Amino acid sequence: MKDDILVEATHLSKYFPVRGGFQLPFLKTDTFIRAVDDVSLDISEGETLAVVGESGCGKTTLARTIMRLLEPVSGIIKFEGQDITNIKGKELQKLRRNMQIVFQDPQASLDPRYKTQDSVAEPLKALTDLSKEEIEKRTIETLEAVGLGGEFLDRLPRQLSVGQMQRVSIARAMSLNPKLIVLDEPTSALDVSIQAQILNLLLRLQADYNLSYMLITHNIAVAQYLGDRMAVMYCGKIIESGGIREVINGPLHPYSQALINSAPIPNPWKRNLLEVEIVGEVPSAINPPPGCRFHPRCPYAKEICSSKHPDLEEIKKGHSAACWYAMKEI
């Protein structure tokens, strides 16, 4: 184990019970949505782990479970070597100072009644013993760090652009000087012209404050720009992980190949047709297929793929995949 690991999740699972709806009479009482199913990962100090995959694959649920915003059904979560899987009360409140999140839509995550200074000061009031003067000073310093001057202190969210609102959201997460920030699709709600500014801001803040990021995104370009390592999720499981360049330039899993090759390239002369054709639909998280969950859509699937799920194993140095095809077993 590396000495600089900040967060480590081992065999982490999060299921949601299925209740209500027209299907209820036909479902067993122990029916669950397997949003996160036996996931293991780690994040080192000062690095960015990009978790990528299509919508509904479990990325955000994984992040919220690691942050203890959701209770895991099994597995272990460690922060700085301490088991935080079952902590509650004051211990959990103390953890909140070191783990913060920037949500996807700042218009939804900011209270419309709170002025900018109130939004940034809120976690300081709730989670620290700082005096009123110290809170005011920290608020101003944090807003200046994200590029917002004193003229923004008394503005309500409706008086800000979406990009400025996202800066306020980042400042709110930064105000406690956390060690880990989860970035849940931080640029997807922004205009393209603003996205680059926010990404550069995040890189600068990471360098200045030695932050660790867990980046949740479906945008391969954003993952490549911010990330140090990448984990690819499919139907609740991580099916490939490794250094960002290694995974993007040489994906091992057929799903990763299709996902990366589908990313738009601005230069039409460099666009490639998909090397792996994906057919069918994403399987149900309530009743996932046996074996590898990708096998019903995989052009390389063999008998073993439908009967036994491959473990996430290192195929190349620092580059792992959960695929019988990648392991040359078929």
Contacts in CASP RR format, 6 or more apart in sequence:
PFRMAT RR
TARGET T0000
AUTHOR 0000-0000-0000
METHOD contacts of the structure
MODEL  1
MKDDILVEATHLSKYFPVRGGFQLPFLKTDTFIRAVDDVSLDISEGETLA
VVGESGCGKTTLARTIMRLLEPVSGIIKFEGQDITNIKGKELQKLRRNMQ
IVFQDPQASLDPRYKTQDSVAEPLKALTDLSKEEIEKRTIETLEAVGLGG
EFLDRLPRQLSVGQMQRVSIARAMSLNPKLIVLDEPTSALDVSIQAQILN
LLLRLQADYNLSYMLITHNIAVAQYLGDRMAVMYCGKIIESGGIREVING
PLHPYSQALINSAPIPNPWKRNLLEVEIVGEVPSAINPPPGCRFHPRCPY
AKEICSSKHPDLEEIKKGHSAACWYAMKEI
1 8 0 8 1.000
2 42 0 8 1.000
2 44 0 8 1.000
4 44 0 8 1.000
4 45 0 8 1.000
5 42 0 8 1.000
5 43 0 8 1.000
5 44 0 8 1.000
5 45 0 8 1.000
5 81 0 8 1.000
6 43 0 8 1.000
6 44 0 8 1.000
6 45 0 8 1.000
6 46 0 8 1.000
6 79 0 8 1.000
6 80 0 8 1.000
6 179 0 8 1.000
6 180 0 8 1.000
6 212 0 8 1.000
7 42 0 8 1.000
7 43 0 8 1.000
7 66 0 8 1.000
7 77 0 8 1.000
7 78 0 8 1.000
7 79 0 8 1.000
7 180 0 8 1.000
7 212 0 8 1.000
7 214 0 8 1.000
8 41 0 8 1.000
8 42 0 8 1.000
8 43 0 8 1.000
8 76 0 8 1.000
8 77 0 8 1.000
8 78 0 8 1.000
8 81 0 8 1.000
9 39 0 8 1.000
9 40 0 8 1.000
9 41 0 8 1.000
9 42 0 8 1.000
9 62 0 8 1.000
9 66 0 8 1.000
9 75 0 8 1.000
9 76 0 8 1.000
9 77 0 8 1.000
9 78 0 8 1.000
10 40 0 8 1.000
10 75 0 8 1.000
10 76 0 8 1.000
10 77 0 8 1.000
10 78 0 8 1.000
11 38 0 8 1.000
11 39 0 8 1.000
11 40 0 8 1.000
11 74 0 8 1.000
11 75 0 8 1.000
11 76 0 8 1.000
12 36 0 8 1.000
12 38 0 8 1.000
12 39 0 8 1.000
12 40 0 8 1.000
12 62 0 8 1.000
12 65 0 8 1.000
12 66 0 8 1.000
12 72 0 8 1.000
12 74 0 8 1.000
12 75 0 8 1.000
12 76 0 8 1.000
12 77 0 8 1.000
13 34 0 8 1.000
13 36 0 8 1.000
13 37 0 8 1.000
13 38 0 8 1.000
13 39 0 8 1.000
13 72 0 8 1.000
13 73 0 8 1.000
13 74 0 8 1.000
13 75 0 8 1.000
14 35 0 8 1.000
14 36 0 8 1.000
14 61 0 8 1.000
14 62 0 8 1.000
14 65 0 8 1.000
14 70 0 8 1.000
14 71 0 8 1.000
14 72 0 8 1.000
14 73 0 8 1.000
15 32 0 8 1.000
15 33 0 8 1.000
15 34 0 8 1.000
15 35 0 8 1.000
15 37 0 8 1.000
15 73 0 8 1.000
16 32 0 8 1.000
16 33 0 8 1.000
16 35 0 8 1.000
17 31 0 8 1.000
17 32 0 8 1.000
17 33 0 8 1.000
18 24 0 8 1.000
18 27 0 8 1.000
18 31 0 8 1.000
18 32 0 8 1.000
18 33 0 8 1.000
18 286 0 8 1.000
31 286 0 8 1.000
32 286 0 8 1.000
33 285 0 8 1.000
33 286 0 8 1.000
34 236 0 8 1.000
34 285 0 8 1.000
34 286 0 8 1.000
34 288 0 8 1.000
35 58 0 8 1.000
35 61 0 8 1.000
35 62 0 8 1.000
35 236 0 8 1.000
35 285 0 8 1.000
36 58 0 8 1.000
36 61 0 8 1.000
36 62 0 8 1.000
36 65 0 8 1.000
36 72 0 8 1.000
36 236 0 8 1.000
37 236 0 8 1.000
37 237 0 8 1.000
37 288 0 8 1.000
38 237 0 8 1.000
39 62 0 8 1.000
39 233 0 8 1.000
39 236 0 8 1.000
39 237 0 8 1.000
39 238 0 8 1.000
40 238 0 8 1.000
40 312 0 8 1.000
41 49 0 8 1.000
41 51 0 8 1.000
41 231 0 8 1.000
41 238 0 8 1.000
41 241 0 8 1.000
43 49 0 8 1.000
43 180 0 8 1.000
43 212 0 8 1.000
43 214 0 8 1.000
44 212 0 8 1.000
45 179 0 8 1.000
45 210 0 8 1.000
45 212 0 8 1.000
46 206 0 8 1.000
46 210 0 8 1.000
46 211 0 8 1.000
46 212 0 8 1.000
47 212 0 8 1.000
47 213 0 8 1.000
47 227 0 8 1.000
47 228 0 8 1.000
47 229 0 8 1.000
48 206 0 8 1.000
48 212 0 8 1.000
48 213 0 8 1.000
48 214 0 8 1.000
48 215 0 8 1.000
48 226 0 8 1.000
48 227 0 8 1.000
48 228 0 8 1.000
48 229 0 8 1.000
49 213 0 8 1.000
49 214 0 8 1.000
49 215 0 8 1.000
49 227 0 8 1.000
49 228 0 8 1.000
49 229 0 8 1.000
49 230 0 8 1.000
49 231 0 8 1.000
50 215 0 8 1.000
50 217 0 8 1.000
50 222 0 8 1.000
50 223 0 8 1.000
50 226 0 8 1.000
50 227 0 8 1.000
50 229 0 8 1.000
50 230 0 8 1.000
50 231 0 8 1.000
50 244 0 8 1.000
51 59 0 8 1.000
51 62 0 8 1.000
51 63 0 8 1.000
51 214 0 8 1.000
51 215 0 8 1.000
51 216 0 8 1.000
51 217 0 8 1.000
51 230 0 8 1.000
51 231 0 8 1.000
51 233 0 8 1.000
52 59 0 8 1.000
52 217 0 8 1.000
52 218 0 8 1.000
52 219 0 8 1.000
52 220 0 8 1.000
52 223 0 8 1.000
52 230 0 8 1.000
52 231 0 8 1.000
52 232 0 8 1.000
52 233 0 8 1.000
52 259 0 8 1.000
53 59 0 8 1.000
53 218 0 8 1.000
53 232 0 8 1.000
53 233 0 8 1.000
53 234 0 8 1.000
53 259 0 8 1.000
54 218 0 8 1.000
54 234 0 8 1.000
54 259 0 8 1.000
54 282 0 8 1.000
55 218 0 8 1.000
56 282 0 8 1.000
56 285 0 8 1.000
57 233 0 8 1.000
57 234 0 8 1.000
57 235 0 8 1.000
57 236 0 8 1.000
57 282 0 8 1.000
58 233 0 8 1.000
58 236 0 8 1.000
59 216 0 8 1.000
59 217 0 8 1.000
59 218 0 8 1.000
59 233 0 8 1.000
60 184 0 8 1.000
60 216 0 8 1.000
61 70 0 8 1.000
62 233 0 8 1.000
62 236 0 8 1.000
63 101 0 8 1.000
63 182 0 8 1.000
63 184 0 8 1.000
63 214 0 8 1.000
63 216 0 8 1.000
64 70 0 8 1.000
64 101 0 8 1.000
64 182 0 8 1.000
65 71 0 8 1.000
65 72 0 8 1.000
65 77 0 8 1.000
66 77 0 8 1.000
66 182 0 8 1.000
66 214 0 8 1.000
67 99 0 8 1.000
67 101 0 8 1.000
67 182 0 8 1.000
68 77 0 8 1.000
68 84 0 8 1.000
68 87 0 8 1.000
68 92 0 8 1.000
68 95 0 8 1.000
68 99 0 8 1.000
69 101 0 8 1.000
72 85 0 8 1.000
75 85 0 8 1.000
76 83 0 8 1.000
76 85 0 8 1.000
77 83 0 8 1.000
77 84 0 8 1.000
77 85 0 8 1.000
78 84 0 8 1.000
79 95 0 8 1.000
79 98 0 8 1.000
79 99 0 8 1.000
79 180 0 8 1.000
80 179 0 8 1.000
84 91 0 8 1.000
84 92 0 8 1.000
84 95 0 8 1.000
87 95 0 8 1.000
93 127 0 8 1.000
96 123 0 8 1.000
96 127 0 8 1.000
96 176 0 8 1.000
97 127 0 8 1.000
97 128 0 8 1.000
97 176 0 8 1.000
97 177 0 8 1.000
97 178 0 8 1.000
98 176 0 8 1.000
98 178 0 8 1.000
98 179 0 8 1.000
98 180 0 8 1.000
99 178 0 8 1.000
99 179 0 8 1.000
99 180 0 8 1.000
99 181 0 8 1.000
99 182 0 8 1.000
100 123 0 8 1.000
100 172 0 8 1.000
100 173 0 8 1.000
100 174 0 8 1.000
100 176 0 8 1.000
100 178 0 8 1.000
100 180 0 8 1.000
100 181 0 8 1.000
100 182 0 8 1.000
101 173 0 8 1.000
101 181 0 8 1.000
101 182 0 8 1.000
101 183 0 8 1.000
101 184 0 8 1.000
102 166 0 8 1.000
102 169 0 8 1.000
102 170 0 8 1.000
102 173 0 8 1.000
102 181 0 8 1.000
102 182 0 8 1.000
102 183 0 8 1.000
102 184 0 8 1.000
102 186 0 8 1.000
103 109 0 8 1.000
103 169 0 8 1.000
103 184 0 8 1.000
104 184 0 8 1.000
104 185 0 8 1.000
104 186 0 8 1.000
104 188 0 8 1.000
104 189 0 8 1.000
105 189 0 8 1.000
106 157 0 8 1.000
106 162 0 8 1.000
106 163 0 8 1.000
106 165 0 8 1.000
106 166 0 8 1.000
106 168 0 8 1.000
106 169 0 8 1.000
106 189 0 8 1.000
107 157 0 8 1.000
107 162 0 8 1.000
107 165 0 8 1.000
107 189 0 8 1.000
109 169 0 8 1.000
110 119 0 8 1.000
110 157 0 8 1.000
110 165 0 8 1.000
110 168 0 8 1.000
110 169 0 8 1.000
111 118 0 8 1.000
111 119 0 8 1.000
111 157 0 8 1.000
112 156 0 8 1.000
112 157 0 8 1.000
112 158 0 8 1.000
113 156 0 8 1.000
114 122 0 8 1.000
114 156 0 8 1.000
114 157 0 8 1.000
115 153 0 8 1.000
115 154 0 8 1.000
115 155 0 8 1.000
115 156 0 8 1.000
116 143 0 8 1.000
116 148 0 8 1.000
116 152 0 8 1.000
116 153 0 8 1.000
116 154 0 8 1.000
116 155 0 8 1.000
116 156 0 8 1.000
116 160 0 8 1.000
116 168 0 8 1.000
117 136 0 8 1.000
117 139 0 8 1.000
117 143 0 8 1.000
117 153 0 8 1.000
117 154 0 8 1.000
119 157 0 8 1.000
119 168 0 8 1.000
119 172 0 8 1.000
120 139 0 8 1.000
120 142 0 8 1.000
120 143 0 8 1.000
120 168 0 8 1.000
120 171 0 8 1.000
120 172 0 8 1.000
120 175 0 8 1.000
121 135 0 8 1.000
121 136 0 8 1.000
121 138 0 8 1.000
121 139 0 8 1.000
121 175 0 8 1.000
122 172 0 8 1.000
123 172 0 8 1.000
123 175 0 8 1.000
123 176 0 8 1.000
124 130 0 8 1.000
124 135 0 8 1.000
124 138 0 8 1.000
124 139 0 8 1.000
124 175 0 8 1.000
124 176 0 8 1.000
125 135 0 8 1.000
127 176 0 8 1.000
128 135 0 8 1.000
128 176 0 8 1.000
130 138 0 8 1.000
138 175 0 8 1.000
139 153 0 8 1.000
139 175 0 8 1.000
140 149 0 8 1.000
140 150 0 8 1.000
140 153 0 8 1.000
142 171 0 8 1.000
142 174 0 8 1.000
142 175 0 8 1.000
143 149 0 8 1.000
143 150 0 8 1.000
143 152 0 8 1.000
143 153 0 8 1.000
143 168 0 8 1.000
143 171 0 8 1.000
144 150 0 8 1.000
145 171 0 8 1.000
145 174 0 8 1.000
145 205 0 8 1.000
145 208 0 8 1.000
146 167 0 8 1.000
146 168 0 8 1.000
146 170 0 8 1.000
146 171 0 8 1.000
146 174 0 8 1.000
146 201 0 8 1.000
146 205 0 8 1.000
147 167 0 8 1.000
147 201 0 8 1.000
148 164 0 8 1.000
148 167 0 8 1.000
148 168 0 8 1.000
148 171 0 8 1.000
152 160 0 8 1.000
152 164 0 8 1.000
152 168 0 8 1.000
157 165 0 8 1.000
157 168 0 8 1.000
160 168 0 8 1.000
161 194 0 8 1.000
162 189 0 8 1.000
162 190 0 8 1.000
162 191 0 8 1.000
162 194 0 8 1.000
163 190 0 8 1.000
163 194 0 8 1.000
163 197 0 8 1.000
163 198 0 8 1.000
166 186 0 8 1.000
166 187 0 8 1.000
166 189 0 8 1.000
166 190 0 8 1.000
166 194 0 8 1.000
166 198 0 8 1.000
167 198 0 8 1.000
167 201 0 8 1.000
170 186 0 8 1.000
170 198 0 8 1.000
170 201 0 8 1.000
170 202 0 8 1.000
170 205 0 8 1.000
173 181 0 8 1.000
174 181 0 8 1.000
174 205 0 8 1.000
174 209 0 8 1.000
177 209 0 8 1.000
178 211 0 8 1.000
179 211 0 8 1.000
179 212 0 8 1.000
180 211 0 8 1.000
180 212 0 8 1.000
180 213 0 8 1.000
180 214 0 8 1.000
181 211 0 8 1.000
181 212 0 8 1.000
181 213 0 8 1.000
181 214 0 8 1.000
182 213 0 8 1.000
182 214 0 8 1.000
182 216 0 8 1.000
183 202 0 8 1.000
183 213 0 8 1.000
183 214 0 8 1.000
183 215 0 8 1.000
183 216 0 8 1.000
183 217 0 8 1.000
183 226 0 8 1.000
184 216 0 8 1.000
185 216 0 8 1.000
185 217 0 8 1.000
185 218 0 8 1.000
185 219 0 8 1.000
186 198 0 8 1.000
186 202 0 8 1.000
186 215 0 8 1.000
187 194 0 8 1.000
187 195 0 8 1.000
187 198 0 8 1.000
187 199 0 8 1.000
187 219 0 8 1.000
187 222 0 8 1.000
188 217 0 8 1.000
188 218 0 8 1.000
188 219 0 8 1.000
190 198 0 8 1.000
195 222 0 8 1.000
199 222 0 8 1.000
199 225 0 8 1.000
199 226 0 8 1.000
202 213 0 8 1.000
202 226 0 8 1.000
203 226 0 8 1.000
205 211 0 8 1.000
206 213 0 8 1.000
213 226 0 8 1.000
213 227 0 8 1.000
215 222 0 8 1.000
215 223 0 8 1.000
215 226 0 8 1.000
215 227 0 8 1.000
217 223 0 8 1.000
219 263 0 8 1.000
220 248 0 8 1.000
220 259 0 8 1.000
220 260 0 8 1.000
220 263 0 8 1.000
221 263 0 8 1.000
223 230 0 8 1.000
223 244 0 8 1.000
223 248 0 8 1.000
224 244 0 8 1.000
224 248 0 8 1.000
227 244 0 8 1.000
228 243 0 8 1.000
228 244 0 8 1.000
229 241 0 8 1.000
229 242 0 8 1.000
229 243 0 8 1.000
229 244 0 8 1.000
230 240 0 8 1.000
230 241 0 8 1.000
230 242 0 8 1.000
230 243 0 8 1.000
230 244 0 8 1.000
230 247 0 8 1.000
230 248 0 8 1.000
231 238 0 8 1.000
231 240 0 8 1.000
231 241 0 8 1.000
231 242 0 8 1.000
232 238 0 8 1.000
232 239 0 8 1.000
232 240 0 8 1.000
232 241 0 8 1.000
232 247 0 8 1.000
232 251 0 8 1.000
232 253 0 8 1.000
232 255 0 8 1.000
232 256 0 8 1.000
232 259 0 8 1.000
233 239 0 8 1.000
234 255 0 8 1.000
234 293 0 8 1.000
234 294 0 8 1.000
235 282 0 8 1.000
235 283 0 8 1.000
235 285 0 8 1.000
235 288 0 8 1.000
235 293 0 8 1.000
235 294 0 8 1.000
236 285 0 8 1.000
236 293 0 8 1.000
237 293 0 8 1.000
237 322 0 8 1.000
238 312 0 8 1.000
238 322 0 8 1.000
239 253 0 8 1.000
239 255 0 8 1.000
239 256 0 8 1.000
239 294 0 8 1.000
239 312 0 8 1.000
239 321 0 8 1.000
239 322 0 8 1.000
239 323 0 8 1.000
240 247 0 8 1.000
240 251 0 8 1.000
240 252 0 8 1.000
240 253 0 8 1.000
240 255 0 8 1.000
240 256 0 8 1.000
240 312 0 8 1.000
240 320 0 8 1.000
240 321 0 8 1.000
240 322 0 8 1.000
240 323 0 8 1.000
241 247 0 8 1.000
241 312 0 8 1.000
241 319 0 8 1.000
241 320 0 8 1.000
242 318 0 8 1.000
242 319 0 8 1.000
242 320 0 8 1.000
243 318 0 8 1.000
243 319 0 8 1.000
246 316 0 8 1.000
246 318 0 8 1.000
246 319 0 8 1.000
247 256 0 8 1.000
247 260 0 8 1.000
247 319 0 8 1.000
248 260 0 8 1.000
251 257 0 8 1.000
251 259 0 8 1.000
251 260 0 8 1.000
252 315 0 8 1.000
252 316 0 8 1.000
252 319 0 8 1.000
252 321 0 8 1.000
252 323 0 8 1.000
252 326 0 8 1.000
253 294 0 8 1.000
253 321 0 8 1.000
253 322 0 8 1.000
253 323 0 8 1.000
253 325 0 8 1.000
253 326 0 8 1.000
254 276 0 8 1.000
254 294 0 8 1.000
254 298 0 8 1.000
254 299 0 8 1.000
254 300 0 8 1.000
254 323 0 8 1.000
254 325 0 8 1.000
255 276 0 8 1.000
255 278 0 8 1.000
255 294 0 8 1.000
255 297 0 8 1.000
255 298 0 8 1.000
256 321 0 8 1.000
257 275 0 8 1.000
257 276 0 8 1.000
258 274 0 8 1.000
258 275 0 8 1.000
258 276 0 8 1.000
258 277 0 8 1.000
258 278 0 8 1.000
261 272 0 8 1.000
261 274 0 8 1.000
261 275 0 8 1.000
261 276 0 8 1.000
262 274 0 8 1.000
265 271 0 8 1.000
265 272 0 8 1.000
276 299 0 8 1.000
277 299 0 8 1.000
278 297 0 8 1.000
279 297 0 8 1.000
280 296 0 8 1.000
280 297 0 8 1.000
281 297 0 8 1.000
283 289 0 8 1.000
283 293 0 8 1.000
283 296 0 8 1.000
289 295 0 8 1.000
289 296 0 8 1.000
289 306 0 8 1.000
290 306 0 8 1.000
290 307 0 8 1.000
290 309 0 8 1.000
291 305 0 8 1.000
291 306 0 8 1.000
291 307 0 8 1.000
291 308 0 8 1.000
291 309 0 8 1.000
292 298 0 8 1.000
292 301 0 8 1.000
292 305 0 8 1.000
292 306 0 8 1.000
292 309 0 8 1.000
292 310 0 8 1.000
292 322 0 8 1.000
292 323 0 8 1.000
292 324 0 8 1.000
293 309 0 8 1.000
294 301 0 8 1.000
295 301 0 8 1.000
295 305 0 8 1.000
295 306 0 8 1.000
298 305 0 8 1.000
298 325 0 8 1.000
300 325 0 8 1.000
300 330 0 8 1.000
302 324 0 8 1.000
302 330 0 8 1.000
304 324 0 8 1.000
304 329 0 8 1.000
304 330 0 8 1.000
305 324 0 8 1.000
305 325 0 8 1.000
305 330 0 8 1.000
308 324 0 8 1.000
309 322 0 8 1.000
310 322 0 8 1.000
310 323 0 8 1.000
310 324 0 8 1.000
310 327 0 8 1.000
310 329 0 8 1.000
311 322 0 8 1.000
312 320 0 8 1.000
312 321 0 8 1.000
312 322 0 8 1.000
313 320 0 8 1.000
313 321 0 8 1.000
313 322 0 8 1.000
313 327 0 8 1.000
314 320 0 8 1.000
315 321 0 8 1.000
315 326 0 8 1.000
315 327 0 8 1.000
321 327 0 8 1.000
324 330 0 8 1.000
END
